[in-house]
Amino acid sequence: MAVRLLKVSSVATAVFASSGFCLYSKNVDFNDLSIIRFGRAAATTTVISYDYLTTLRDVQYGTEEYWAVKSKVHRRSAERLRDLCCANRGTFIKVGQHLGALDYLLPEEYTSTLKVLHNRAPQSSMEEIRQVIREDLGQELSDLFIQFEEKPQGAASLAQVHKAVLPDGRTVAVKVQHPKVQRQSSKDIVVMEFLLQVVHWLFPDFAFMWLVEEAKKNMPVELDFLNEGRNAEKIADMLKQFTFLKIPKIHWDLSTKRILTMDFAEGGQVNDREYMRKHGINVNEISRNLGKIYSEMIFINGFVHCDPHPGNVLVRKCPESNKTEIALLDHGLYQVLNQDFRLDYCRLWQSLIKGDLKGIERYSRRLGAGDLYPLFACVLTARSWTSVNAGISQTPVTQSEDVEIRMNAALYLPQISNELLNRIPRQMLLLLKTNDLLRGIETILQTRASSSSFINMSRCCTRAIARHYPTRRRNSPSFKRTLWDLTEHLNALRHTAPQSNLPHPEMNVTVLYYIVLYTAVSSDHIDLFSPF
């Protein structure tokens, strides 16, 4: 193993050294050179691999010392990976952010360290911004906007957003792509693919090729801002029944593949509890409404916004109506769920909520988990098998359980990365990331595993399944029994309402909803039912 690593190290050193020929030039941005970016990535990979090999070699596996030492190696390696992402920027930061969102799939040392990448994205200079606008819109910035704030509202891995004012006085947000990202992204993905193959060669239990496959598929889509605009309009139409949801309107005449202009959204980030306290915003209402939005996306529409980190979810009190609103931003990354997958996913969540072990096994297997269905259920819910066994709606999340799950993420990493994540459908990967991001928001708001979240999910799961049952099967005893079981289960949830600050009247309305739905499925009028 050491000989292998020495060979890799020699190649990396040679490649890195060979780039020295260009250092004399003062006109070259060294970070633009693929050879520099590759050399930096190869050197970091070599150092991380060598650290794992040599540090853990003489420590007995499974002992307390082993886990303590391994935790330190995880932390050092995560910091090196973070620094690499910051140095290479662009695609590297995007992939690092993805890893940082996998709270219950990767060791805590990695996720906590890589989360900072959401706040360490590079900024393009104003001259670069003007150049992109000039090239894509054919006019000078000053001809298009009467005001344009030079300091960006936010900078991300692929773009940054500036607040501006149109000649007619409307305030807009202008999202401008970093000028070098498009050119560098495909080369960066090739570098990542090569280095991950090398790491897998050194450590056979390490199998993260799914990460590169996802980056290959998603990066070109995320770099097309016209596609993002179309996604925004599509989801706004799909969820138009939710008056509390605001999707910024797109200004197509000022948008291109690298520029997206939209109405400016006011508000504080969804994880800013102080902002919500100051503005009289109820955190339970926000959590409940966010759950409604995502349950509708996942279980009903099969069209899912997959980047709900706090910077992309704003909340505010509307000055005119004094009602709480949620603004959903950044519509570049969506996952489309095919019907069979979506319905199996609905049935799996119904089983998880009820603690139906036969259903959990059956639908986990149908979703590709195979014999790893207990691990899959724990990964999907971020709950222990004990809680899954009892029904996740019946057992509150405790701090000790959360610590246990995070420790198990490190313990079962080979099975998760090498087996489970390579078995399940690709559609599931972004859902797992989305689940973890939403759980992170619920944890900050202290609303995790509330009754209202399970009620929203149960409503949408039942509606989704009912819509796709043939009329003759709606009259079958098994289908009616399923709906009645759900009604009984939701009635039982009434006893947990005080824990979730959910008023009893809403629980009564929910149970009534299912009784009416149970009656309605005997007819052909199921599509008359709209979500609450």
MARPAKE-994762 format. One record per residue (C-alpha): x, y, z; residue number from 0. Coordinates in steps of 0.2 Angstrom, whole numbers, plus 2048, in hexadecimal, padded with zeros to 3 digits. Layout:
<volos>
    X    Y    Z    n
    X    Y    Z  NUM
...
</volos>
This chain:
<volos>
    X    Y    Z    n
  800  800  800    0
  80E  80C  804    1
  817  808  7F4    2
  807  80C  7EB    3
  805  81D  7F3    4
  818  821  7F0    5
  814  81E  7DD    6
  805  82A  7DE    7
  80F  837  7E8    8
  81D  836  7DB    9
  811  839  7CD   10
  809  847  7D6   11
  819  850  7DA   12
  81F  84E  7C9   13
  80F  856  7C2   14
  80F  864  7CE   15
  822  868  7CB   16
  820  867  7B8   17
  814  876  7B9   18
  823  881  7BF   19
  826  886  7AD   20
  818  893  7AD   21
  81C  89B  7BE   22
  827  8A9  7B5   23
  817  8B0  7AD   24
  80F  8BF  7B7   25
  800  8BF  7AB   26
  7FA  8AD  7B0   27
  7EE  8AA  7BE   28
  7F6  89A  7C4   29
  7E5  893  7CB   30
  7DE  893  7B9   31
  7EB  886  7B3   32
  7E4  875  7B3   33
  7F6  86E  7B7   34
  7F6  878  7C7   35
  7E5  874  7CD   36
  7E8  861  7C9   37
  7F9  862  7D2   38
  7F1  86A  7E1   39
  7E3  85D  7E2   40
  7F0  84F  7DF   41
  7FB  855  7ED   42
  7ED  857  7F9   43
  7E6  845  7F5   44
  7F7  83E  7F8   45
  7FA  846  809   46
  7E9  841  80F   47
  7EB  82F  809   48
  7FC  82E  811   49
  7F6  835  821   50
  7E8  827  822   51
  7F4  819  81E   52
  802  81E  82A   53
  7F9  824  839   54
  7ED  816  83A   55
  7F9  808  835   56
  7FF  804  847   57
  7EF  807  850   58
  7E4  7F8  855   59
  7D4  7F9  84B   60
  7C4  7FB  856   61
  7CC  802  865   62
  7C8  812  86D   63
  7D9  818  868   64
  7D6  813  856   65
  7C6  81E  855   66
  7CE  82D  85E   67
  7DD  82C  852   68
  7D1  82A  843   69
  7C7  839  848   70
  7D6  844  848   71
  7DB  83D  837   72
  7CA  841  831   73
  7CB  853  837   74
  7DC  856  830   75
  7D7  84E  81F   76
  7C6  858  81F   77
  7D0  869  822   78
  7DC  864  813   79
  7CD  861  808   80
  7C5  871  80D   81
  7D5  87B  809   82
  7D6  872  7F8   83
  7C4  877  7F4   84
  7C8  889  7F9   85
  7D7  889  7EE   86
  7D0  881  7DF   87
  7BF  889  7E1   88
  7B1  887  7D5   89
  7AC  874  7D3   90
  7B7  86F  7E1   91
  7AD  87B  7ED   92
  79D  874  7E6   93
  7A1  862  7E9   94
  7A8  867  7FA   95
  798  86F  7FF   96
  78F  85F  7F9   97
  79A  855  805   98
  797  861  813   99
  784  85E  811  100
  785  84B  814  101
  784  84D  827  102
  77E  83B  82A  103
  788  833  81C  104
  79A  839  820  105
  7A4  83A  830  106
  7A0  84A  83A  107
  7B2  850  838  108
  7AF  852  825  109
  79E  859  825  110
  7A1  866  832  111
  7B1  86C  82A  112
  7AA  86D  819  113
  79B  876  81D  114
  7A5  886  81E  115
  7A7  885  80B  116
  796  88D  80A  117
  79D  89D  811  118
  7AE  89C  808  119
  7AA  89D  7F6  120
  7B5  8A9  7EB  121
  7AF  8B9  7E5  122
  7B1  8C0  7D3  123
  7B8  8D1  7D1  124
  7AC  8DF  7CA  125
  7B6  8E0  7BA  126
  7B2  8CD  7B8  127
  7A0  8D0  7BB  128
  79F  8DE  7AF  129
  7A8  8D4  7A2  130
  79B  8C5  7A3  131
  78D  8D1  7A2  132
  795  8DA  793  133
  798  8C9  78A  134
  787  8C1  78E  135
  77B  8D0  78D  136
  784  8DB  781  137
  783  8EB  78B  138
  78C  8F3  799  139
  787  8F0  7AB  140
  783  903  7AD  141
  777  902  79E  142
  76D  8F4  7A5  143
  76B  8F9  7B8  144
  76A  90A  7C0  145
  771  903  7D0  146
  77D  8F4  7D2  147
  784  8EF  7E3  148
  796  8EA  7E1  149
  797  8E0  7F0  150
  78E  8D0  7ED  151
  77F  8CB  7F8  152
  787  8B9  7F8  153
  794  8B0  7EF  154
  793  89D  7EB  155
  79E  890  7E2  156
  797  894  7D1  157
  791  8A5  7D2  158
  78E  8B5  7DC  159
  77E  8C0  7DE  160
  77D  8D3  7DD  161
  76E  8DE  7E2  162
  76A  8EA  7D4  163
  75C  8F6  7CF  164
  754  8F6  7BE  165
  750  907  7B4  166
  73E  904  7B9  167
  742  904  7CB  168
  740  8F1  7CF  169
  74D  8E9  7DA  170
  755  8D9  7D3  171
  762  8CD  7D8  172
  76F  8C9  7CA  173
  777  8B9  7CB  174
  788  8B8  7C1  175
  792  8A9  7BE  176
  7A4  8A9  7C2  177
  7AD  8AB  7B1  178
  7B9  89D  7B3  179
  7AE  890  7BA  180
  7A6  88A  7A9  181
  7B7  887  7A2  182
  7BF  87E  7B1  183
  7B0  873  7B7  184
  7B2  865  7AA  185
  7C5  864  7AD  186
  7C3  864  7C0  187
  7B6  856  7BF  188
  7C3  84B  7B5  189
  7D0  84F  7C3  190
  7C4  84A  7D1  191
  7BF  83A  7C8  192
  7D2  835  7C5  193
  7D6  838  7D7  194
  7C7  82F  7DE  195
  7CC  820  7D4  196
  7DE  821  7DB  197
  7D7  822  7ED  198
  7CB  813  7EA  199
  7DB  80A  7E4  200
  7E4  80E  7F4  201
  7D4  80B  7FF  202
  7C8  7FF  7F7  203
  7BB  803  804  204
  7BB  815  7FE  205
  7AE  816  7F0  206
  7A8  828  7EC  207
  7A7  827  7D9  208
  795  82A  7DB  209
  79A  83C  7E0  210
  7A3  83F  7D0  211
  795  837  7C6  212
  789  843  7CE  213
  795  852  7CB  214
  796  84D  7B8  215
  783  84D  7B6  216
  77F  85C  7C1  217
  78D  869  7BD  218
  788  86D  7AB  219
  776  86F  7B1  220
  77A  87B  7BF  221
  785  885  7B4  222
  776  889  7A8  223
  76D  897  7B1  224
  75F  897  7A4  225
  75B  885  7AA  226
  75B  88C  7BC  227
  74E  899  7B6  228
  743  88C  7AE  229
  744  882  7BE  230
  73F  891  7C8  231
  730  894  7BE  232
  72B  881  7BD  233
  72C  87F  7D0  234
  722  890  7D3  235
  714  889  7C8  236
  714  878  7D1  237
  713  87F  7E2  238
  708  88E  7DF  239
  6FC  888  7EC  240
  708  88D  7F9  241
  705  8A0  7FB  242
  713  8A1  808  243
  720  89B  7FB  244
  729  8A8  7F1  245
  733  8A4  7E1  246
  73C  8B3  7DA  247
  735  8B8  7C9  248
  742  8B6  7BB  249
  746  8C5  7AF  250
  74A  8BB  79F  251
  750  8CA  795  252
  75E  8CC  7A1  253
  763  8BA  7A3  254
  76F  8AE  799  255
  778  89E  79D  256
  784  8A7  7A8  257
  778  8B5  7AF  258
  768  8B3  7B8  259
  75E  8C3  7BD  260
  74F  8C1  7C9  261
  744  8CB  7D5  262
  74E  8CE  7E5  263
  748  8C4  7F4  264
  749  8CC  805  265
  74A  8C2  815  266
  756  8BA  822  267
  75D  8A8  820  268
  753  89A  826  269
  760  895  833  270
  760  8A7  83B  271
  756  8A5  84A  272
  75A  8B6  851  273
  753  8BE  841  274
  743  8B4  843  275
  742  8B9  855  276
  744  8CB  851  277
  737  8CA  843  278
  72A  8C0  84C  279
  72C  8B1  841  280
  726  8A0  848  281
  734  893  845  282
  727  885  846  283
  71D  88D  838  284
  72C  88E  82E  285
  731  87C  831  286
  720  876  82D  287
  71E  880  81D  288
  72F  87B  817  289
  72A  869  81A  290
  71A  86C  810  291
  724  873  801  292
  731  864  801  293
  724  857  804  294
  71A  85E  7F5  295
  72A  85E  7EA  296
  730  84D  7EE  297
  720  842  7F0  298
  713  84B  7E5  299
  71D  854  7D7  300
  72E  84A  7D6  301
  737  85A  7D3  302
  742  85E  7E1  303
  74D  86E  7E5  304
  75D  865  7EB  305
  767  874  7F3  306
  75D  87A  802  307
  76B  880  80C  308
  767  88F  817  309
  76D  89C  80B  310
  761  896  7FE  311
  752  897  80A  312
  74C  8A8  810  313
  73E  8AD  81C  314
  735  8BD  81F  315
  725  8C5  825  316
  71C  8CD  816  317
  71A  8E0  81A  318
  709  8E0  811  319
  701  8D1  818  320
  70C  8CE  828  321
  70C  8BB  823  322
  71C  8B1  823  323
  724  8AD  813  324
  731  8A1  80D  325
  73C  8A6  7FE  326
  744  897  7F5  327
  754  89C  7EB  328
  761  893  7DF  329
  757  888  7D4  330
  766  881  7CB  331
  766  86F  7D2  332
  756  865  7D1  333
  753  852  7D2  334
  745  84B  7C7  335
  73E  83B  7CF  336
  736  82E  7C4  337
  725  828  7C9  338
  72A  816  7CE  339
  738  81D  7D9  340
  72D  82B  7E0  341
  71F  81F  7E5  342
  72B  812  7ED  343
  732  821  7F7  344
  721  826  7FD  345
  71D  815  803  346
  72E  813  80B  347
  72B  823  815  348
  71A  81E  81A  349
  722  80E  821  350
  72F  817  82A  351
  723  823  832  352
  718  814  838  353
  726  809  83D  354
  721  7FC  830  355
  730  7F1  82F  356
  72A  7E6  821  357
  726  7F5  816  358
  737  7FD  81B  359
  740  7ED  814  360
  735  7EB  805  361
  736  7FD  7FF  362
  748  7FF  804  363
  74C  7F0  7F9  364
  742  7F7  7EB  365
  74D  807  7EC  366
  75D  7FD  7EA  367
  763  7FB  7FC  368
  762  7E8  7FC  369
  767  7E0  80C  370
  76E  7F1  812  371
  75C  7F7  815  372
  75E  7FA  828  373
  76D  805  824  374
  764  80E  816  375
  755  811  822  376
  761  819  82F  377
  76A  823  822  378
  75A  82A  81A  379
  752  82F  82B  380
  762  833  834  381
  75A  828  842  382
  760  819  84C  383
  759  808  847  384
  751  807  858  385
  747  817  853  386
  743  810  842  387
  73D  800  849  388
  731  80A  855  389
  72B  816  847  390
  734  826  845  391
  725  830  849  392
  723  828  85A  393
  735  82B  861  394
  73C  83D  863  395
  74E  841  85E  396
  75A  841  86C  397
  76C  848  86D  398
  773  837  871  399
  76A  830  862  400
  771  83E  857  401
  783  83A  85D  402
  781  828  85A  403
  77B  82B  848  404
  78A  836  845  405
  796  829  84C  406
  78E  81B  842  407
  791  826  832  408
  7A4  824  835  409
  7A2  812  83A  410
  798  80C  82B  411
  7A0  818  81F  412
  7A7  809  814  413
  796  801  813  414
  78D  812  80F  415
  79A  818  802  416
  79F  808  7FA  417
  78F  7FE  7FA  418
  77F  808  7FF  419
  782  818  7F5  420
  788  80E  7E5  421
  778  803  7E6  422
  76A  810  7E8  423
  763  819  7D9  424
  76C  829  7D4  425
  75C  832  7D8  426
  75E  82E  7EA  427
  76F  837  7EC  428
  769  848  7EB  429
  75A  844  7F6  430
  766  83E  803  431
  76F  84F  802  432
  75F  859  802  433
  758  84F  811  434
  768  853  81B  435
  767  865  817  436
  755  866  81C  437
  759  85D  82C  438
  767  869  830  439
  75A  877  82F  440
  74E  86E  83A  441
  75C  86B  847  442
  760  87E  847  443
  74E  882  849  444
  74C  874  856  445
  73D  86D  84D  446
  744  85D  847  447
  738  84D  847  448
  729  857  84C  449
  718  850  849  450
  714  85D  83C  451
  722  857  831  452
  71C  846  831  453
  70A  84B  82E  454
  70F  855  81E  455
  719  846  818  456
  70A  83A  81B  457
  6FE  846  812  458
  709  847  802  459
  70E  834  802  460
  6FB  82F  803  461
  6F6  83C  7F6  462
  704  836  7EA  463
  700  824  7EC  464
  6ED  827  7EB  465
  6EF  831  7DA  466
  6F8  822  7D2  467
  6EC  814  7D8  468
  6E1  80E  7CA  469
  6CF  811  7CE  470
  6CB  7FF  7D0  471
  6D9  7FD  7DD  472
  6D3  80C  7E7  473
  6C3  802  7EB  474
  6CE  7F3  7F1  475
  6CE  7EE  803  476
  6E1  7EF  804  477
  6E2  801  7FE  478
  6D4  807  80A  479
  6DC  7FE  818  480
  6EC  807  814  481
  6E4  818  815  482
  6DB  813  825  483
  6EB  80E  82D  484
  6F2  81F  829  485
  6E3  827  830  486
  6E5  81D  840  487
  6F8  821  841  488
  6F5  834  83E  489
  6E8  833  84C  490
  6F5  82C  857  491
  701  83A  853  492
  6F5  846  85C  493
  6FD  841  86C  494
  70D  848  867  495
  706  859  862  496
  70C  862  872  497
  71E  85D  86F  498
  71E  865  85D  499
  714  874  862  500
  707  86F  855  501
  6F5  874  85A  502
  6E8  866  85D  503
  6DC  86E  850  504
  6E8  86B  842  505
  6EB  859  847  506
  6D8  857  847  507
  6D7  85F  836  508
  6E5  853  830  509
  6DC  844  836  510
  6CC  84A  82E  511
  6D5  84C  81E  512
  6DA  83A  81D  513
  6C8  834  822  514
  6C1  83E  813  515
  6CF  838  808  516
  6CC  826  80D  517
  6BA  829  807  518
  6BE  832  7F7  519
  6CA  824  7F0  520
  6BB  819  7ED  521
  6B6  826  7E0  522
  6BF  82E  7D1  523
  6C1  83F  7D9  524
  6D2  83D  7E2  525
  6D9  84B  7D7  526
  6CD  857  7DE  527
  6D7  857  7EF  528
  6E4  864  7F0  529
  6F2  865  7FD  530
  6EE  86F  80E  531
</volos>
